[in-house]
Amino acid sequence: MTTCLIQMLTVTLATTLAGFTHVQHPAGHPHEAMGFDPDKATHHFLLAPTGGDIRVQAKDPADHATRAMIRAHLRQIAREFANGVFDKPFTTHGEMPPGVSDMQRLKQAISYDFTEIDNGGRVRITTKDARALEAVHAFLTYQIKEHRTGDPMAAGS
């Protein structure tokens, strides 16, 4: 009886949490994972024929502290993702985003390059592997939905 009750509660909790975005998700901790206040930044996730971009910029050009924290965060995730470490997306969203397991498995086929841009930074994700590309696009599409960026959901749109 106790096992059955625990299983029912687990399924109910998982089903309930699945409907939340990172803004609402009770299990997510975006500030902790990113190192900056996500409300002070603009996120964009852009799909490309060879991968895509993660772009984050401080909303206030005079907010040098947020810009520095964004750049540090993006440098770190570029290194971590290249090593197959996706702890920060899990911490941010309270769940592992789609595509991550394949991105980890195919990490040798994917490149993550950080570049500074105005008021923030960009991580360009590239691959020539079709399976890795599908995983990258699944990951970025999830981010578009979770962060509610309004970015196109297809490469080249």
matplotlib code that plots the C-alpha trace (Angstrom):
import matplotlib.pyplot as plt

x = [0.0, 2.8, 4.7, 1.6, 1.0, 4.6, 4.4, 1.1, 2.6, 5.7, 3.7, 1.5, 4.4, 6.2, 3.1, 2.5, 6.1, 6.2, 3.7, 5.9, 8.4, 11.7, 10.1, 7.4, 9.1, 9.2, 12.2, 14.2, 16.8, 17.8, 19.6, 21.7, 22.6, 23.3, 25.0, 23.0, 19.4, 17.6, 15.2, 18.1, 19.0, 17.6, 18.0, 17.9, 18.2, 18.7, 18.6, 21.0, 21.6, 24.8, 23.6, 22.6, 23.4, 22.7, 22.8, 22.4, 22.7, 22.2, 19.0, 20.7, 23.8, 25.1, 24.8, 28.4, 28.1, 25.3, 27.2, 30.3, 28.3, 26.6, 30.0, 31.4, 28.3, 28.5, 32.2, 31.6, 28.7, 30.7, 33.4, 31.0, 28.8, 31.9, 32.7, 29.2, 28.3, 24.7, 24.1, 23.2, 20.2, 19.0, 19.4, 17.7, 14.7, 14.3, 14.5, 17.0, 16.1, 15.4, 18.5, 20.9, 21.6, 22.4, 24.5, 26.5, 26.9, 28.0, 30.0, 33.1, 31.0, 29.8, 31.7, 30.8, 32.5, 32.1, 32.2, 31.7, 28.9, 27.4, 26.2, 26.8, 27.9, 27.1, 27.8, 27.8, 27.0, 28.1, 28.2, 28.4, 26.7, 23.0, 22.1, 24.0, 22.3, 18.9, 19.8, 21.1, 17.9, 15.8, 17.8, 17.5, 13.8, 13.2, 15.1, 13.0, 9.8, 11.1, 12.5, 9.6, 11.9, 9.7, 12.7, 12.0, 11.6, 13.3, 16.7, 17.0, 13.6]
y = [0.0, 2.4, 1.6, 2.2, 5.6, 6.7, 5.7, 7.7, 10.7, 10.5, 10.3, 13.2, 15.4, 14.6, 15.4, 18.6, 19.9, 19.1, 21.9, 24.7, 26.9, 27.9, 31.1, 29.1, 25.8, 25.1, 22.7, 25.2, 27.7, 29.9, 32.5, 29.8, 28.1, 31.2, 33.3, 36.4, 37.6, 36.2, 39.1, 41.5, 39.6, 38.7, 35.2, 34.0, 30.5, 30.4, 27.3, 27.1, 24.4, 23.3, 23.8, 27.1, 29.8, 30.6, 34.4, 36.3, 40.0, 42.4, 44.4, 47.6, 48.5, 50.3, 47.1, 46.0, 43.6, 41.6, 41.6, 40.2, 37.5, 36.6, 36.2, 34.1, 31.9, 31.4, 30.7, 28.1, 26.4, 26.2, 24.3, 22.2, 21.2, 20.3, 17.9, 16.5, 18.2, 19.7, 20.4, 24.0, 23.4, 20.8, 23.3, 26.0, 24.0, 21.3, 18.6, 17.5, 19.1, 17.0, 16.2, 16.3, 12.6, 12.5, 15.6, 13.9, 10.7, 12.5, 15.3, 14.6, 15.6, 18.9, 22.2, 25.0, 28.3, 31.3, 34.9, 38.2, 40.3, 43.7, 43.5, 39.8, 36.7, 33.9, 30.2, 28.9, 25.2, 23.4, 19.9, 17.9, 14.8, 14.4, 12.8, 15.4, 18.2, 16.7, 16.7, 20.3, 21.4, 19.6, 21.2, 24.7, 24.3, 23.4, 26.5, 28.7, 27.4, 27.5, 31.0, 32.2, 34.0, 33.9, 32.9, 30.9, 27.1, 26.1, 26.7, 29.6, 31.1]
z = [0.0, 0.9, -2.3, -4.3, -2.6, -3.2, -6.9, -7.3, -5.6, -7.7, -11.0, -9.8, -8.9, -12.2, -14.2, -12.3, -12.7, -16.4, -17.1, -15.6, -17.3, -15.7, -14.5, -12.6, -12.1, -8.4, -8.8, -11.0, -9.7, -12.7, -10.6, -8.9, -12.1, -14.2, -11.6, -12.6, -12.3, -15.4, -15.2, -16.0, -19.2, -22.6, -23.8, -27.4, -28.7, -32.5, -34.6, -37.6, -40.3, -38.5, -34.9, -33.3, -30.8, -27.2, -26.8, -23.6, -23.1, -20.2, -20.7, -19.4, -21.3, -18.2, -16.1, -16.4, -13.5, -15.1, -18.4, -16.8, -15.0, -18.3, -20.0, -17.2, -17.3, -21.0, -21.0, -18.3, -20.1, -23.3, -21.4, -19.5, -22.5, -24.4, -21.6, -21.6, -18.3, -18.4, -14.7, -15.2, -17.5, -15.0, -12.1, -14.1, -15.3, -12.7, -15.4, -18.0, -21.4, -24.5, -26.6, -23.6, -23.5, -27.2, -26.8, -24.0, -26.0, -29.2, -27.4, -29.7, -32.7, -31.3, -30.8, -28.4, -29.0, -26.8, -28.2, -26.4, -28.0, -27.1, -23.5, -23.1, -25.0, -27.4, -27.4, -31.0, -31.2, -34.4, -35.6, -38.9, -37.4, -38.2, -34.9, -32.9, -34.9, -34.1, -30.4, -30.5, -32.2, -29.6, -26.8, -28.3, -29.1, -25.5, -24.3, -26.7, -25.1, -21.5, -21.7, -23.8, -26.2, -29.3, -31.4, -34.5, -33.9, -37.2, -38.6, -40.9, -40.1]

ax = plt.figure().add_subplot(projection="3d")
ax.plot(x, y, z, "-o")
ax.set_aspect("equal")
plt.show()
